[in-house]
Amino acid sequence: MKPPELAALLSEPTSPLLREAIRSLPLDSLEALVIESLAATENALRQVVVDRVTAFVAEQEGDGPAPVAAYFTPTERRAAGGVTWSPFIAALASTEEMPDLRHTSTRVVSVPVGEAELADALFADPELAKALARLAAIDEPGHQDVLRVHLPTRQVTRLTI
């Protein structure tokens, strides 16, 4: 089977041939396939995040030094939704030093679901928001985690503060 044919089959996981091939795989091969697929998906999502942050930085006007890194903090939208990455950049840094992103106070404010979704629709980059949400679904962030996007190296790193 040639790569384009395999790609076409993989793009249609409901096809009988692909279903039969997956069923016939030994369990360890199936697990390896799932792990590899998740890793490839995560890497692709990280590159979308880097591309969108790079585009955002390019749109910013300023005379100072160009940002080297962007940071995203976790947010908990709804109790059932769990913790996800906020679709808004928490900080842009012009040095390698991480800015202080710790919460200085804990204050709970109830935001109606419609208002939170409206804010995302008006102010968040939809592609960035979707990529961050999918990354959080693959590996849910903790409340003390920070997602660092290093622009020169295009590396996305999860840090704990």
C-alpha positions in Angstrom: 0.0 0.0 0.0 1.4 3.4 -1.0 1.5 6.3 1.6 -1.3 8.3 -0.1 -3.6 5.3 0.0 -2.8 4.7 3.7 -3.4 8.4 4.4 -6.8 8.2 2.6 -7.8 5.2 4.7 -6.6 6.7 7.9 -8.6 9.9 7.2 -11.8 7.6 7.1 -11.6 5.5 10.2 -15.1 4.2 9.6 -14.1 2.4 6.4 -14.4 -1.4 6.8 -10.8 -2.1 5.7 -9.4 0.2 8.4 -11.7 -1.1 11.1 -10.6 -4.6 10.3 -7.0 -3.7 10.3 -7.3 -2.0 13.7 -9.2 -5.0 15.1 -6.4 -7.4 14.0 -3.6 -5.4 15.7 -2.1 -6.9 18.8 -2.9 -4.9 22.0 0.7 -3.6 22.4 0.7 -2.4 18.8 -2.7 -0.7 19.2 -1.4 1.0 22.4 1.7 2.2 20.6 -0.4 3.5 17.7 -2.6 5.5 20.1 0.5 6.9 22.0 2.1 7.9 18.7 -1.1 9.5 17.5 -1.5 11.5 20.7 2.2 12.6 20.5 1.8 13.8 16.9 -1.5 15.6 17.7 0.1 17.3 20.7 3.1 18.4 18.7 0.8 19.8 15.9 -1.3 21.7 18.5 1.8 23.2 20.1 2.9 24.4 16.6 -0.5 26.1 16.1 0.0 27.8 19.5 3.4 29.1 18.5 2.1 30.3 15.1 -0.8 32.1 16.6 1.4 33.8 19.4 3.9 34.8 16.7 1.2 36.4 14.7 -0.2 38.2 17.8 3.3 39.5 18.6 3.8 40.7 15.1 0.6 42.8 15.3 1.7 44.6 18.4 3.2 48.0 18.1 6.0 49.1 20.3 9.5 50.6 20.5 10.8 48.3 23.1 12.6 45.0 22.7 10.6 42.2 21.0 9.0 39.6 23.2 11.0 36.4 23.6 8.2 34.4 25.4 4.5 34.4 26.0 2.8 32.8 29.0 -0.6 31.3 29.5 -2.2 30.5 32.8 -4.8 27.9 33.6 -8.5 28.8 34.1 -11.5 26.9 35.4 -14.5 27.9 33.4 -17.0 25.5 34.8 -16.8 22.9 37.5 -17.7 20.1 35.1 -15.3 21.4 32.4 -12.2 21.1 34.6 -9.0 23.2 34.2 -8.0 24.5 30.8 -5.5 27.0 29.4 -6.8 30.6 29.2 -7.1 31.7 25.6 -5.6 35.1 26.6 -1.8 35.7 26.8 -1.0 36.3 30.5 2.3 38.0 29.8 4.8 38.8 27.1 8.4 38.8 28.2 11.3 40.5 26.4 13.9 38.5 28.4 14.4 34.8 29.3 13.3 35.6 32.8 9.8 34.4 33.7 7.6 37.2 35.0 5.8 36.8 38.3 2.5 35.2 37.4 1.4 34.1 40.8 -2.0 35.1 42.0 -1.7 37.9 44.5 -5.1 37.3 45.9 -7.8 34.7 45.6 -11.2 36.1 44.7 -14.0 34.2 43.3 -16.2 36.0 40.8 -19.1 34.2 39.2 -19.2 34.9 35.5 -22.3 33.8 33.6 -21.5 31.2 30.9 -22.8 33.5 28.2 -20.5 36.3 29.2 -17.4 34.1 29.3 -18.2 32.7 25.8 -18.9 36.2 24.5 -15.5 37.4 25.8 -13.8 34.5 24.1 -15.6 35.2 20.9 -14.8 38.9 20.9 -11.2 38.9 22.2 -9.6 35.5 21.9 -8.0 34.1 18.8 -10.3 31.2 17.8 -7.5 29.0 16.5 -5.4 29.6 19.5 -8.3 29.0 21.9 -9.1 25.7 20.2 -5.5 24.5 20.2 -5.1 25.4 23.9 -8.4 23.7 24.8 -7.3 20.5 23.0 -3.9 20.6 24.6 -5.6 20.9 28.0 -7.9 17.9 27.1 -4.8 15.8 26.3 -3.0 16.7 29.5 -5.1 18.8 31.9 -3.1 21.6 33.5 -2.9 22.1 37.3 -3.8 25.3 39.0 -0.1 26.2 39.5 1.0 25.4 35.9 2.0 27.9 33.3 2.4 27.3 29.6 5.5 29.0 28.2 5.8 29.7 24.5 9.4 30.5 23.6 9.3 32.3 20.3 13.0 32.0 19.1 13.1 28.3 19.5 9.3 27.7 18.9 9.2 25.5 22.1 6.1 25.2 24.2 6.9 24.1 27.7 4.6 23.5 30.7 6.1 24.9 33.9 4.9 24.7 37.5 5.3 27.9 39.6 
